[in-house]
Amino acid sequence: MAPRRGAVWNEEMVVFKVPALIGIAAILACLGAAQAQQPVDPRLAVATQAYAALPEAERKAIQADLIWTGHLNSAATGNFGALTFRAVNGFKAGRGQPDGQLSAAERQDLARLAKTARDAAGFAVITDQPTGVRIGIPQKLLPKREATAAGGSRWQSADGKVTLDVSAGPATEPLQAIFERAIAVNPNIQRKVTYKLLQPTFFVVAGDTPTGKFFRRQALGPTGLRGFSVGYDKSMATTFDKVVTAIADSFEPFPSGPAPAPAAPGAPPVATAPAQPATERFGVGLVVGKELVLTARAAADPCKGLKVGSRPAKLRSQDQASGLALLDVPGLVSGAVPGLREAAPVAKEAVVVLAYDGTAAARTAVALPGEVMSDAVLAPLQPGGAGSPVFDRQGRLAGLVTANPSDKGLIAGVAPQRNHAIAGVAQLRTMLEKADAKLGAAAAGGELSTGAIAEAAGKSVVPVACGL
């Protein structure tokens, strides 16, 4: 299911701040509940541990090589998970055991085949001077280069079957308006949008025409709008699909610092400093009474110190069965406490998850449309979302996310639709009654927009930080 539009606390389609992210349409479209339901292969855990011991540069290099051999349709993030596991096994088919790991000989073979494919395409990451965009260009496949009338750059194949446009300009209208035009049905143009994703700072649209395929990404930044689009003949899809993935993986609309220097053929990967252990874990809480916050146990225990916003907090109680916890936060001021829904939501019911992202330095409030899936919610929650409250479309509290979303399935920082376990209405009511706290019942009303729900309940949703 394609993600629906999110919302800011005050507007339709909302998030306060989100970093510039790479959108890989084909992966985000297929990741989601199905991934969450797949049985865990014990070999995946072993392979994940083995790859974690490698420098980040080498992990990214392996993924980039798998893109070029056509086995990985994702960004080279350095995070090893089920996608890379399957891609490695796809490459190893007929070569060795499907354990998700590469022997030294297999790694060399992968690098050789990927280099052959890159060299055949003439792929090089450049900074396009007219637009300021950093992007990978398959220069042998697209030898024709010219300026566009709008001040961007265009690369084309010699036969005109492939066109890559890079653009930049002022943000004269909201990104959502541009997105709506990009996905609108035009009776004069025969095309089918097969994937669409709108976020506060970028959108991705991909699809088919009777004879071709297209992929477009537009990003909003401090200097305006920058983006790229690719259109190519369907007869080239077998060979060019992986090139489009490599282009999208390389795309930086607002680059900082020098472009990475290409590695010399056969050179060993450059070792990177080991990641520093995390000093904080993040979560979300809901104010349910005077100086009282309801959150997930996963967000609040164990902790050397707790904060809600900038205020010190103390763990009052927790319940292992439901995964819930209550925090005392002296001096906390909040808005109106939301009402609790009487009955549990039904399967497939539309809901809204109010959360904070997990990027530590500048956590930002987000409102995410979701869908109830039995005792879980299907939503694109980032890590740090444990404790996020779930509201039905009438604005009534309907659940609370109890587990911290994993970072293993992120695609260049973007969370796909996945199932997240929730504590339901009955569990919330029981937890609050044990603490002599009670939320008033909320009657059903008319359906509200995501923005209206965020506006009504957003002041009661607070960020939680746990010192480790």
N, C-alpha and C positions, 0 to 999 in steps of 0.2 A: 504494500500500500504506500503510495507516495505521501510524503509529509504534507500536512496542510499548513496554512499560514499561521505563524506565531503572533504574539502581540506584546507591545510595550505596556507598562502599567497604564498608560493613558491613551494609547492609539491602537488602531487595528494594524497588525503586522509589526510586532514589537519586541525589542530587546534594548536595554540601555546602551551597552557597548559590547561589541564582539570583535575579536581580532580578525584580520584578513585571513581567509582560509581558502584552501584549494578544494574545489568541488569536483569529484570524480563521479559523474552521473551514473555510469553503469554499475558501480559498486554500491553507492548509496541506495539505488533503486532496489537492489536485490537483497541487501542486508536487512535484517529486521527480526520479526518474530520467528521466522523459520530458522534463522541462525540460532536463536535462543533455545529452540526445541531440539537441536541436533544432539545426539548422545556424544559424550566426551570420549575421544579416542585417547587411551592412556599413553600412546606414543607421542601425542601432541605435547603433553606436559614435559616429557623428557626432552623433546626437540626445543621447546620454549626455553628450558633451562640452559641447554647447550648454546643457543643463539644469544642468550642474555650475557654470556661470558665473552662474546665478541665485541670489539669496538663498534660504536654506533656507525662510524663511516663504513665499516665492512658490512654491517647488517643492511644499511641502505643500498650499498653496492650490489649485494645479492638480490635485493628486491628490484632494483633498476634493471639488472641483467635479466631477471625473470619477466619483466615487462617486455623487453626486447625479444625474448624468445617466444613471446606470446602466451606465457603460462600464467601471468599475474595481471589482472585488470584492476589495478589499484595504485595508490600513491606509494612511493618509496619513503616511508615514514621512519623506518628503523624499528618499529614495533612488530614483533613476531607473534602471529596468532593463527587462527584456523585458515585464513585466506592464503597466507604464505606457506603454511604447512601443506595445503592441497596443491599449491603451485609447485613447490619443490617435488612433491611426489609425482605430479604430472610430468615434470621434466625428467624425473628418474624412471619413468615407466619403461620397463624392459631393460633398465640398467642396473637396478639394485633393489633392496628392500624398501617398501614404502614407509619409511620411518621419519620422513620429513627432514632428514639431515643429509649433508653433502660431505662426501669424503674429499680429500685434497685433490684427487684426480677428477672427481665430478665437478668440484668448484672451478677447476681450471678449464674444464670442458664448457661449463656454463659461461664463464667469462669470455672464452674464445668465440662461442656462437653469438653471444650478445654483441661483442665488438664487431663481428662480421656484419651483423644486421645494422648496427649504428653507422658503421663506415659506408655501407651500401646506401643508406639514406642521407649521409653527409650531415648527421645530426650534431648541432652545436648550439649551446645556450649563449644568446647574445642580449645586449641591452639595446632595444630599438630607440634610436635617438629622437625621432619625431614624437614618440609617445611617452618615453621613459619606462616602458614595460620591459621586463626581463622574461625571455621566453626561449624555448628550444625550437630551432628551425631545421627541418630536414632539407638542407640546401640542395642536395642532389636530386631529390624528388620534386622540389619546388624551386627551380632555377630562375624563374622570372620574378623580378622584384620591381615594384613601382610604388609611388606615393598615391594615396587616395585623395579624392576631392575634399574629404572631410579632415584632412591633415594626418591621417594614419598611414599605415604601411600594408602592402599586399604582396603575398607570395603566391605564385601559381605554378602548376605543372606545365610542361611544354605543350601538352595536348589540351589544357584547360579543364581537365576532369577534377582537379583538386584546387581549391582556393582557401588560403588562410589570410584573414584580415585581423590586424591589430589596431585598436582605436583608443582615443583619449579625448576628453573634452570636459567642459564645465557641467556641473550637476544642476541643470536648469529645471528639472522636475523630479519628483520623488522616484526612487528606484522601483517602487511597487507599480507605478504607472507604466514604466518601461517594460517591466515583467509582464504586466497584463496584456500589453500589445504583442509581446513576443509569443504568448501562448494563445492569443485570440484566434478564433476560427475565421479564415478568410475564404469566402466562396470562390475567389478568383485564383487561389493558390492551393493546389492539391498537396497537402502535407499532413502528417500525423505526429503530434507531440507524444513521445513515448516516455519522457521523464521530465519533471519540472521540480525545481527546488528554489524557494525564496527565503532568504535570510536577511537580517537588517543591513548587512554590508555587501551582499553579493547575491546573484541568482545564477542558476544553471538551467538551460533548456536544451533538450536533445530530442531527435526524432528522425522520421523518414519522409522522403518524397517518393513519387512513383519510381524514380530512377536513382535516387541518391540518399545520403545520410547527412545529418548536420549536428553540430555541437556548438553551443554558445555559452560563454561565461562573461558576466559583467560585474565589476566590483566598484564599490563606492569608498572613497578615501578622502584624506584631507585636501587633496588638490583636484577633486572632481571624480569623474567616471573613467575607468579604464577597463578594457576587456579584449577578448578575442573571439573569433568565430571560425569554424572550419566546415566546409562543405565538400563532399566528395562522392564520386560515382559508386553505386553499389557494387559494380564489378570489381572494385578495388578493396572492398571491405575486408577480405581475408588477410591482406597484407597491410592495409592502412589503419585498421582499428587499433592495433598496438601502437602505431605512431601517434595517433590522437591521444591515447593514454599517456604516452611519454611527453607530449606537448603540454597536456593539462598538468602533469606532475611537475613540470619545470616552471610553470607560469607564476610569476610574481608581479602583481599589478603595481605595487609601490615598494620596490626593492630598497634595501638599506645595506650598505657595505658593498665591497667589490664582488663581482661575479666569481663563482668558484672556478679555479683553474682546472682544465681537464687533466686527468691523470695520464701519466706517460704509459704507453703500452707495456703491460707486464709488471708495472710498478706495484709494490705492496700497498695496501690501504694505509692511510695516515691514521695513526692511533689518536683517539680523543681521550680527554681526561675522564675518568670514571664519574658517573653521576653522583652527586652528593645525596646522602640519605635525606628523605623528607623530614622536616621539623614540625610540620603541621598537617593535619587531616581536616578536610572541610565537609560541612554539611549544611542543612537548612532546618529551620525551626518555625513553629507556628505559635504565636502568642494566644494562650487559651484562658488567661486570667491575669489578675494583678501580679506582675513580676514573675509569671509562670509561663514556661515555653515547653511545648510538646515537640519532640524530635525522634529520630531513630536511634536505637541503641548503638548502631554501627557508627553513628556520627559523634557519640559522646563517651564511649568507653572502649578501651582504657585511655585515659588522658592524664597528662601531668598538669594541665591547666585548661580551662574552658573559657571561651568568650562568646558572647552573643553580640554581634556588632562590635563595638569597642568596649563593652562592659564585661567585667569578670562574671562568670556564672559558676554554679555548683550543681553537681548531679544530685537530684533529690531521690529519684527512684527509677528503676528500670525493670522491664519484664522480658525475660528471655523468650517466652513462648510467642508473644506478639511482635517482638523486636522493637518495642517502643521505650522511650525514656522521657522523664520530666526534669527540667532544669529550673532552678531558682535563679533569677537575675535581678538583684536589687537595683532599684532606680529605673527599671525599664519602662519606657512610655511607648504606647502603641495605639493603633486605631481600634475601631470596633472589632470585637471578637466575632468571627463568622458563626453562623448557625450550622448545626449538624443535621445531616439528612437522616430521615427515620429508617428507611430500608436500604439494603445494599444495592448498588447499581447492577444492572443486568449486563450480560455479555454483549459486547459490541457497542455499548452505550458510549457516546462521545463525552469526553471530559476535558478539563484544562488542568495542567500541572504548573504550579507556581514554584519557581526554583531560583537558585543562584548558580552561575557557572563555577568551575573549579580552578580558575587560573591564578589563585593566590594574590598576586599583586593588586589586581583591580577586579574583585568579584562583582558581577553584574546581575541584576534581576532580570529574569526571563519568564515569559508566559508561553507554555507549549501545549498546543492541542494534542490530545491523546485519545486512547480508546481502551475501555475496560476489557481485559482478557481473563476471565475467571477471577483468581486471586492476584492478578497482576495488572499493570497498566502498560500499554504499548505507547511509547513516546521517545523522542530523541534526546534523552537526558545525558548531560555531560557528567564526568566524574565529579564528585562533590555534591551530588544530588540526593544523598540519603537524608530523609526527613522532609522531603518536598511534599507539601499537601496537595491533594487531588480534589478538585471541585467539579460537580456536575454542571450541566449547561444552564441551570437555574441559579448557580452561585452557591450551592450548598456543599459543605465539607463532606466528601464521600470516601476518603481514604488518605493514607500517608505512606510514601515510599520508604521501605525499611532496610534496603540493602544499598550499598554505595555502588553506583554504576561503574563498570570496569572501563579502563582505558585501553584494553586490548583490541577492541573493535573499532577504534576511532580511525577515520580516514582523513589524514592530514589535519587532525584536530576536530573534525566534524563528527558528531555523534549520529549514527543512523537510528532508525526506528528499532527499538528492542523492547522485550518484556522486562519489567522491573516489578519485583514482589512488593505488595502493599499490605498494610494492616487495614482491615475493613471497618465499617461503621460500628459493628458490635465490639470489636477489639478496642477501638478508640473510646467508646463509651465506658467500657469496663475499666480501662486504664485511668480515665479521668475520675470516675466514681471512687476508685481506691484512694485517690489523692484529695477527695472532697472538692473536686472541681467538676463543673458541669457546663456543657455548652447547650444553649437553648436550641430547641427543635426549629428547623426552618421549613416553612411550607413551600410546596411547589409553586412555581410562577411561570412567567413567560421565559422563553429561551433568550439568553444574553450572549453578546459577542465576547470573544476572548478578551478584548480590551476592557469591556465593562466589568467582567469578572475580576480582572487584574486591578482595576481601579477600586473596586469595592473591598477586596480582600488583601490587596498588596501590602498595605501598611502593617498588617499583622504577620507578614512573612519576613523572617529575619535570617541573616547569615550566621552560621555557627562555625567556630574554629576550635580545633582540639590540638593542644600542644603535645608533641610526642617525646 
